[in-house]
Amino acid sequence: MEKFELEKQGRILSGFYEGYFVKLHNDSDVTGGYYIFLVNDLVAPTDGGDYWVEDLAELESFVESSHWEIEWIE
């Protein structure tokens, strides 16, 4: 089973940034890597940030080391 989904928003239920929303974006056409976008609210965010990783293996490692349980939003 896949640990994460690309191009979908999800709420982080546990782990680092618990309560925040996350989106994992494939940016390989532009930067060659992947972005991890984080915000505290989808409608009116007041806090957030992003990370960039070089490849899919690094993205998997980032998600695993964050100990995230994510509820994906349809």
C-alpha positions in Angstrom: 0.0 0.0 0.0 1.3 3.4 -0.9 2.3 5.6 2.0 1.3 8.8 0.3 -0.5 10.2 -2.7 0.8 12.8 -5.1 -1.2 15.9 -6.1 -3.8 15.4 -3.4 -4.3 17.4 -0.2 -4.4 15.6 3.1 -4.6 16.4 6.8 -1.8 15.2 9.0 -3.4 13.3 11.8 -0.2 12.5 13.7 3.5 13.1 13.5 5.5 16.3 12.7 3.2 19.1 11.7 0.2 17.4 13.2 -3.0 19.2 12.3 -1.5 20.8 9.2 -2.5 20.1 5.6 0.0 18.7 3.2 0.2 18.4 -0.6 3.0 16.4 -2.2 3.7 17.8 -5.7 5.6 16.1 -8.5 7.8 19.0 -9.9 10.1 16.8 -12.0 9.3 18.7 -15.2 10.6 22.0 -13.7 13.0 21.3 -10.9 13.6 17.5 -11.3 12.2 16.9 -7.8 9.2 17.0 -5.5 7.7 19.7 -3.3 6.1 19.2 0.1 3.6 22.0 0.7 2.3 22.6 4.3 -0.4 24.9 5.6 -2.3 25.2 8.8 -5.6 26.0 7.1 -6.9 25.4 3.6 -9.2 28.4 3.5 -7.2 31.1 5.3 -3.7 29.9 6.1 -1.7 31.8 8.6 1.3 29.5 8.8 3.0 27.0 6.5 6.0 26.4 4.3 7.5 24.0 1.9 10.3 21.5 1.4 11.9 20.3 -1.8 13.4 16.8 -2.2 15.5 15.5 -5.1 13.7 12.3 -6.0 11.0 9.8 -5.1 13.3 7.9 -2.7 14.1 11.1 -0.8 10.3 12.0 -0.7 9.5 8.5 0.8 12.3 9.0 3.4 11.0 12.5 4.3 7.4 11.2 4.8 8.6 8.2 6.8 10.9 10.2 9.0 8.0 12.7 9.7 5.9 9.8 11.2 2.9 11.0 9.3 -0.5 9.5 9.4 -2.4 11.4 6.7 -6.1 11.4 5.9 -6.3 12.2 2.2 -9.0 14.6 1.0 -10.9 13.7 -2.2 
